[in-house]
Amino acid sequence: MPVTFENNIFHIYNDNVSYCIKLSRYGDLLHMFFGGRIESAEIELIERERSSFSAYEGNDNSYSLDTLPQEYPVHGGQDMRTGAFALEKNGRKEACRLKFLSYNIMKGKPRLSGMPSVYAENDDEFTTLVISTRDSVSGIEVDLYYSISEKYPVICRHAEIRNSSDSGVYITAAASASMDLSAGKYKYMHLHGAWIREKHIEICDVHKGFQGIESRRGSSGSCENPFIALMEADAAEDSGRVWGLSLVYSADHRMSIETEQYGTVRVIAGINPADFRWYLERENTFVTPELVMVYSGNGLGEMSRTFHRLYRTRLCRGKYRDEERPILINNWEATYFDFNEEKLLDISRRGAELGMEMFVLDDGWFGARNDDRSSLGDWFVNEEKLPGGLKGLADKVKGQGMKFGLWFEPEMISPESRLFREHPDWALAIDNRERHEARNQYVIDMSRADVVDHLIDAVSKILRSADISYVKWDFNRNLTDVNSAVLPYERQGEVRHRFMLGSYRLMDTLTRMFPDVLFEGCSGGAGRNDPGILYYMPQNWGSDDTDAVERMYIQYGASMVYPASTVCAHVSTVPNHQVMRTTPMKLRGDVASAAVMGYELDLSKIGETEKKEIAEQIERYKRIRATVLFGDMYRLIDPFKERSASWMYVSEDKAKAVVFYFNKLALPNSELRRVRLKGLDCTKRYSVNGNVYTGRTLMEFGLYLPEYEKDFESVVWEIEAL
Ligand code: DGJ
């Protein structure tokens, strides 16, 4: 049984990790430990008097909530540090004290109502501990959920807040989890960025005081992915203790890190409380998003591989979860809005001839959308551009031997659209204030059930109207003017979260209605590229930046949390449209084939040599695709530290591997370098591009990198056990 309760200690464990919580003599839940597997009976939490200004318990000055590590600290009480939970009742901030009520241990892992989460396929895969707590004065009850995986060093946490009091209350903070790490020297990694520069790795020292990451954009955002890795100061890629925290949520998030007066490091993760105020009616429950906590005693690499396996197999769902993804050609960078059926069919036919498997029609097929100034919301086909409608086009594409995919942006509305003229109150707007456009569009009020119902109807009609195998689901701006016409003034603090719940309902309904359609998340590139979306859509557009050099950084950064099967990468034209850089077709193809590969360029404008290269890239990708998408990933050279990048994938049975090496710029007279491989079987003999080596030699001695490194040079080694 991987959860026990003995001597007032809850021990949640599997073969590799332990999580220990102490039920204190005053009924508080104290955090004792999260790390490698231990014997819980052998550790103790020292409760002792500290010379501080903090309040203590009655006459017991050895016990102060301000200095003890806690499981779910609250604002406004005796703990002066940041709280995970805050409440207002009768117009007053409440100094809650959540005390232990009861506990329950169950096999399996319950799903979160209306929200994405890691799931169990059968009850043996997880065990869940639910600890119920109660504030006796306000009558609020908080259930803390801890689900431990049988197989992985993973604990999933969330909280459920129940109003069992006699009146409504406002929740003004409701984090998913809090964790107090014992005093020590720590760093933290986060994935920082911007549009077309997503997921850049930054590692910072955890300093005294307050720091952290957040999004206030209404989506998880390009600027900060909802992830941090706390690392002991000496932790690195393959060594040291690391705690990876990844929030399964796609809207405003916050992960705060606070080093308090005695050096304890408190990490709180969840919905960003900045613009959050939730009215919880009597007898109602508020469910927080889920925080996935991964522990690795062997550095970042092991942490990432745990996230990859878990997210690939127990967060992503549906038919495509375990299927190789089609190599697509998308018309966006080839034509933007300027296309007709003939042009699209030409691109698709040429793609088919080169071995591609699906044609995707991007933005501009609906309403009167000939540029980005109109028609979002008018989800009916533009027959001037496509006289045979979508069905006509899809059938012709199919006739070329290709599948057909289509772009949508359901959660947006153009001021210049039929939908907006009919329903101006469907766009977010603050009463008496001007609405603000971004990319010439407004945001639909997804917190409204009637709007979500309308979108289910509108999108499903289109998906039924033709043979559509794939949907690219875009979301091209951040939220402003966040106010709903159907909620009273005092409940507007709910709109951001209600918006997300509405979007999740739309995603859930459509993905269930169309189980054979492959859905890809997108948000002006990677503006909503997070675990929440992966629950509905098993892949995400990696970035609007298709330059191969920029992609090295983005894909390397993404690999901290996200498996290659979820990261889409396209080969585009040169000079590149985002950074104007010219890189060889080989580098572009090699970088894209280290993820879910596709193409996005006008195939009528390339020469015979490039066509041949593309055909060879596709042939090779079909050979390595399963290893890339479903293998274990090992990072070898970090582009954020060096002038090149390298990583590899190894199939689960270690019979196949593929190594990618990408150079940025040449260094004249550079040193002769080798790259040591990882994750192979020492005893196996492997063929590597025609030569034979043992796994041991490849991992100890390695492979030589090109002797005369050139600008933008790349090598892909295909490795197979003999
Ligand atoms: C942003 C996406 O990231 C692009 O790939 C493209 O689909 C455009 N939107 C279309 O408007």
Residues whose N, C-alpha, C, O or C-beta is under 5 A from the ligand:
A	BS01	DGJ	W332 D362 D363 D474 C522 S523 G524 G525 D544
